[in-house]
Amino acid sequence: MQRRIPKIKDLAPLMKFKSPELNAKKRRLAAALTIADLRAIAKKRTPKAAFDYTEGAAEAEISLGRARQAFEDIEFHPSILRDVSNVSTGWDVLGAQVLQPFGIAPTGFTRMMQTEGEIAGAHAAARAGIPFALSTMGTTSIEDVKAANPNGRNWFQLYMWKDRDRSMALVDRAARAGYDTLLVTVDVPVAGARLRDKRNGFSIPPALTLGTVVNAFPRPEWWINFLTTEPLSFASLDRWSGTVADLLDTMFDPTVDFEDLAWIKAQWPGKVVVKGVQNLEDAKRLVDLGVDGITLSNHGGRQLDRAPIPFHLLPQVAREVGAHTEVHLDTGIMSGADIVASIALGARFTMIGRAYLYGLMAGGEAGVDRTIAILSEQVARTMRLLGVNSLEELNPGHVTQLSRLMPIGAPIVAAAEVAPAQKAPVRRTAAPKQTVSAADAVSGSPVKRAPKKAAPAA
C-alpha cells in the first residue's frame, strides 16, 4: 500500500466546521434528543423542591415506576417492504382534528416549575395542533390561557371542591371562554401522600429556608425569574399560604359520586371526559352515563401507590367499551414509541404531563416546543419502522405486552381451615404420582389445583 501526503484540496471537503450556536438555550435544547435528556437539563436548572414536585409520586413511588416499566416491557412487530414515505400522525379526537395523538395534560402549580407556565404550554400546543388542558390548580387564568391559544383546542380539568358553587363557577367561566372539553378528574377524594413534598417543606408560595437559599446558588435564573415576574396566582383561587397537601385536602370533596358526575355533565355544553378510571366496571358505568371519553390514569402515580397500571388496563377496556366511547391514556409516557404502542392497543389519545414539564423547566416555551418535536419525531419514526402510514393502521398485532408482574391468583387456604373436626379412619391406597413444576416448587403452590381460569388480559 502506497502512502502519500494529502493535498489541501482533498482535505477541504472534510474540514467543514459547523457554525457555533451562540444562544445557550438553543444550544442545550438542540442537544436534547430524548425526554430523558430534557429531564437532566431541567434538574440542573430548577430548585429541588420545585423539581421534586414534578418528578415525585405518592409514597414509595411504585405506581410511577411500574407504569414506566410497562412501556419498556413491550415488543413491537413490524412489517417490511411497505411504502412509508408519507406518514399521517393525526386523526379525529372528540369530534375535531388533532395533528398528533397526544396532548398536554393538566398540571398544577405550573408557574412554580418555570415562570412562563401555562402560557408557554398553550402557545406550543397551538403551534403543534394539539390540545392543551388547564388544571383547576393551574397558575394562569382560564381567560388568559384561551387568549394564548385562541383558535386551538382548550380543555379544562375540573376537581370538584367542597364548595360546589365555586367549582361550577369555574365550569361556567370555561364554557363562556370557549373551552371545548371538560376533563373531570375523579381519583382525588383526598390528596395522596407525596413524601418528597413533605420532606422538602414544599409550600405555596415557596418558603425561603437556609436549604432553599443554598440550593438557589447554582440556579440563579430560576430565582430571578420567580422574583421579578408576576406573583404566583391560580386559575381557581386568589392566594394560598401553606403546603400543597393542606390545600388539596381543604378543597377536594370526598363525597363526589356518579350522580354528581351526571349533574356536572348536564351543566357542560361541550365534550366530557372522565380522568382517573382504573377498572373495567367503572369504565362501563361511565359509558352508561354517556360520557364522551374516559382517561385510564392513576394520576401519574401521585395518588394511590401500587394502583393499577393504565397501560396494562388498556387492551381489555378498549375491547369492552372502545366502540361506545373514546379511550384515552396517561401515566408513564416518556417517548413517542410509548404513544404508538398505546394507540395500537386501543387508545384514541394520550396525554403527557411530566414530559411537558421537563421541557418547560429546561427552556420555557422553547423547551415545550422541543418536547413536542421529540415526541412527534419518535411517533413518526416508530410508525415508519412498523410499516404503517396512518394511526388507523395500528392494531394490537403490532404490540405484545411482555409479562413482568403477574397476578398470583387465589390465596392458599390455611390447612387449619379445611381440616376435619375429627379424624376418621381411612383406608390408605397408593396415591397417583403428580409432577411439580419448578415454578410450583419455588412459589410453594399446592400440587393439586382447581382447573385454571383464563388469565385476564394485561
Secondary structure, DSSP 8 states (H G I E B T S, - for coil): -------HHHHGGGG--------HHHHHHHT--SHHHHHHHHHHHS-HHHHHHHH--STT-HHHHHHHHHHHSEEE----S---SS-B--EEETTEEESSSEEE---TTHHHH-TTHHHHHHHHHHHHT--EEE-TT-SS-HHHHHHHSTTS-EEEEE--BS-HHHHHHHHHHHHHHT--EEEEE-S-SS----HHHHHHT-EES----HHHHHHHTT-HHHHHHHHHS-----SS-S---EEHHHHHHHHB-TT--HHHHHHHHHH-SSEEEEEEE-SHHHHHHHHHHT-SEEEE--GGGTSSTT---HHHHHHHHHHHHTTTSEEEE-SS--SHHHHHHHHHTT-SEEEESHHHHHHHHHHHHHHHHHHHHHHHHHHHHHHHHHT-SBGGG--GGGEEE--SS----S----HHHHS-SS---------------HHHHHHT--SS----------
